[in-house]
Amino acid sequence: MDVRRTIAMLAVCAVAALPRASSAQNTNYVIGPQDVLNITVWEQADLSGKFSVEADGSFSFPLLGRIKAGGMTLRAVEDELKTKLGEGFFKNPQVTVSVEQYRSQRVFVVGEVRTPGAYSLSGDTTLIEALARAGSTSADAGGEVLIIRSPGNVGAPVLPNQDGRAEVIHIDLHELQTGLLSQNAQLHDDDTIFVPRAELIYVFGQVQNPGAYPYQRGTTVLQALSLAHGVTDRGASGRAKVVRIVNGKKTEVKVKLDDLVKPGDTVVVPERFF
């Protein structure tokens, strides 16, 4: 199964697995400017509707005037509206607040993904969901994903080593793709998800399609030969060797087909004697 389908399926499973937890987390979403809130006051249709949070973090609400929402959670705004409506307007009003459109918080997905860009953060967005929204990783993606978390609000993608104060979280892409959801990190506002390009291995000699190929962790000599469409009818796969840089020096290593290759290795298939 290819990487794109794997991540898409994991995204569906991650969302379906915890429906109640997801709903609870949404009440802890921190509201910001440009978010559109969906507010329902039970049995009060005139007070229910969609309300846009303005640049100062407030919105106008019937009977109450300006209500501060920026920097508050959905739960806190619910409680604020219940308190104010209960002070002289209604007895024990029932109020629910949700987000109709997420516009104030976002994450950046860059590097080896099919559709890099900025994506809205829904309060409980995870790494799998963000990668799926970016079209999943490309064929040139490496074996890990980096989450770069800078202090303060940068408002733009931050690459590794660009901000010495940033926290860099390393996620094993292979483990994520195989369903290890402990690698499925919760994202924060302004996070940058960076998918580095894969390191390369090289396959030459008596193979059908010699050249450079993206390295994936766990690749064997046989799998490397498969990337090059296999050996020719003149190739001696049993005598394949690996040229590897060790301590800065080029070294030839005798290998078996089930041995693992390393990034930067060159697999060479010699010609058969007869």
C-alpha positions in Angstrom: 0.0 0.0 0.0 1.4 3.4 -0.9 2.2 6.1 1.6 -0.6 8.5 0.5 -3.3 5.8 1.0 -1.8 4.7 4.3 -1.8 8.2 5.8 -5.3 8.9 4.5 -6.6 5.6 6.1 -4.9 6.4 9.3 -6.4 9.9 9.4 -9.9 8.3 9.0 -9.2 5.8 11.7 -7.7 8.4 14.1 -10.8 10.5 13.8 -13.3 7.6 14.1 -11.5 6.0 17.0 -12.1 8.8 19.5 -15.3 10.6 18.6 -16.2 11.6 22.2 -12.7 12.6 23.1 -12.5 14.8 20.1 -15.7 16.6 21.0 -14.4 17.2 24.6 -11.2 18.6 23.3 -13.0 21.1 21.0 -14.4 22.9 24.1 -10.8 23.7 25.0 -10.1 25.3 21.7 -8.7 28.9 22.2 -10.7 31.4 20.1 -9.0 34.0 18.1 -9.8 36.8 15.6 -11.6 35.8 12.4 -13.0 32.6 13.9 -16.7 32.2 13.2 -18.7 30.9 16.2 -21.9 29.0 16.1 -23.9 29.9 19.2 -27.2 28.2 20.2 -29.4 29.4 23.1 -32.0 26.8 23.8 -35.5 27.8 22.8 -34.2 31.3 21.8 -33.9 31.3 18.0 -33.4 35.1 17.9 -30.3 34.7 20.0 -28.9 31.8 18.1 -26.7 32.1 15.0 -23.2 32.6 13.6 -21.0 35.3 15.1 -17.6 36.5 13.7 -14.9 37.3 16.1 -13.4 40.7 15.1 -9.8 41.9 15.2 -10.0 43.0 18.8 -11.1 39.5 19.9 -14.8 40.4 20.6 -18.1 39.9 18.9 -21.5 41.6 19.2 -24.3 39.6 20.8 -28.0 40.5 21.1 -29.1 41.9 24.4 -25.5 41.8 25.8 -23.5 44.0 23.4 -19.8 43.3 23.0 -18.6 39.9 24.3 -14.9 39.2 24.7 -13.9 35.9 23.2 -10.3 36.2 22.0 -7.9 34.1 24.1 -10.8 32.3 25.8 -11.8 28.7 25.3 -15.2 27.7 23.9 -16.2 26.4 27.4 -15.3 29.8 28.9 -17.4 31.7 26.4 -20.3 29.4 27.0 -20.0 30.1 30.7 -19.8 33.8 30.2 -22.9 33.9 28.0 -24.8 31.7 30.5 -23.9 34.1 33.3 -24.8 37.3 31.5 -28.0 36.0 30.1 -29.0 34.7 33.5 -28.6 38.1 35.0 -32.0 39.6 34.4 -32.9 38.0 31.0 -33.5 34.2 31.4 -33.7 31.6 34.1 -31.0 29.0 33.8 -30.3 29.6 30.1 -28.8 26.7 28.1 -26.0 27.8 25.7 -23.7 25.9 23.4 -20.7 27.4 21.5 -18.9 25.7 18.7 -16.6 26.9 15.9 -18.3 27.2 12.5 -15.1 28.2 10.7 -11.5 28.0 12.1 -9.6 31.0 10.9 -7.4 32.3 13.7 -5.0 29.4 14.2 -3.0 27.5 11.6 -0.1 25.2 11.0 2.3 25.1 8.1 3.1 21.9 6.2 6.3 22.2 4.1 8.9 20.0 2.5 8.2 16.7 0.7 4.4 16.8 0.7 2.1 17.0 -2.4 0.4 20.3 -1.4 2.5 22.4 1.0 0.9 25.4 2.6 -0.9 26.8 5.6 -3.8 24.8 7.1 -6.4 25.8 9.7 -6.0 24.3 13.1 -9.2 22.9 14.6 -8.1 22.6 18.2 -7.5 18.9 18.1 -5.7 18.6 14.8 -3.1 15.8 14.8 0.0 15.2 12.6 -1.7 12.5 10.5 -4.6 14.8 9.7 -2.3 17.7 8.7 -0.3 15.4 6.4 -3.5 14.1 4.9 -4.8 17.6 4.2 -1.5 18.4 2.5 -2.0 15.4 0.2 0.3 13.2 2.1 4.1 12.8 1.7 5.7 12.7 -1.7 7.7 9.8 -3.2 10.9 11.7 -2.2 10.0 12.0 1.5 12.6 10.7 4.0 12.0 8.6 7.0 11.0 11.2 9.6 8.8 14.3 10.0 9.9 17.3 12.0 7.6 19.5 14.0 9.2 22.9 14.6 7.6 24.8 17.5 8.8 28.3 17.9 8.1 30.5 21.0 5.7 33.3 20.3 3.6 33.7 17.2 5.9 33.7 14.1 3.1 33.6 11.5 5.3 31.9 8.9 7.0 28.5 8.4 10.2 27.9 10.4 12.7 25.4 9.1 15.1 23.4 11.4 18.1 25.5 12.6 16.4 28.7 11.6 15.3 29.6 15.1 17.6 28.5 17.9 14.8 28.9 20.4 12.5 26.5 18.6 11.6 23.1 19.9 12.1 20.4 17.3 10.1 17.2 17.6 11.3 14.2 15.6 8.6 11.8 14.4 9.4 8.4 12.8 7.4 8.4 9.6 7.6 4.6 9.2 6.1 4.0 12.7 3.4 6.6 12.0 2.5 4.9 8.7 2.3 1.5 10.4 -0.3 2.8 12.8 1.7 3.6 16.0 -0.5 6.4 17.1 1.9 7.5 19.9 3.7 9.1 17.0 0.6 11.0 16.0 1.5 14.3 17.8 -1.1 16.9 18.7 -0.4 20.1 16.8 -0.2 23.7 18.2 -1.0 27.0 16.7 1.9 28.2 14.4 3.6 24.7 14.3 5.7 24.0 11.2 5.5 20.4 9.9 8.6 19.8 7.8 9.1 16.6 5.8 12.7 16.4 4.7 13.8 14.9 1.4 15.0 11.3 1.7 18.7 10.5 1.6 19.7 8.5 -1.4 21.1 5.1 -2.2 22.7 4.2 -5.6 22.3 1.0 -7.6 24.7 0.4 -10.5 26.2 -2.4 -12.6 24.1 -5.1 -14.2 20.7 -3.8 -13.3 17.8 -2.8 -15.5 17.6 0.8 -14.4 20.8 2.0 -12.7 20.6 5.3 -10.8 19.8 7.0 -7.4 16.8 6.1 -5.3 15.3 7.5 -2.1 16.5 5.6 1.0 13.9 4.2 3.3 14.8 2.7 6.7 14.9 -1.1 6.6 15.8 -1.3 2.9 17.7 -4.5 2.1 20.1 -5.2 -0.8 17.4 -7.2 -2.6 14.9 -4.3 -2.2 17.5 -1.9 -3.5 17.9 -4.1 -6.6 14.1 -4.2 -7.0 14.1 -0.3 -7.1 16.4 -0.6 -10.1 13.9 -3.1 -11.7 16.0 -6.1 -10.9 19.2 -7.5 -12.4 19.9 -8.1 -16.1 20.3 -11.6 -17.5 24.0 -11.0 -17.3 24.0 -9.9 -13.6 25.4 -11.9 -10.7 23.2 -10.8 -7.8 24.8 -13.4 -5.5 28.1 -11.4 -5.8 26.6 -8.0 -5.3 28.7 -5.6 -3.2 28.2 -2.3 -1.4 30.5 0.6 -1.7 30.2 2.6 1.6 31.9 5.6 3.0 33.4 4.7 6.4 35.3 7.3 8.4 35.6 9.4 5.2 37.1 6.5 3.2 35.5 4.5 0.4 35.1 0.8 1.5 33.8 -2.2 -0.4 31.5 -4.4 1.8 30.5 -8.0 0.9 26.8 -8.3 1.4 24.0 -10.8 1.2 20.7 -10.0 -0.4 18.9 -9.7 3.0 21.5 -7.4 4.4 20.4 -3.8 5.1 21.8 -0.9 3.2 22.6 2.5 4.6 22.0 6.0 3.4 24.6 6.9 0.7 25.5 3.3 -0.1 26.2 2.2 -3.6 25.0 -1.3 -4.5 27.0 -2.7 -7.4 26.0 -5.9 -9.3 28.9 -7.4 -11.3 28.7 -9.3 -14.5 28.4 -13.1 -14.4 31.5 -15.1 -15.4 29.5 -17.3 -17.8 
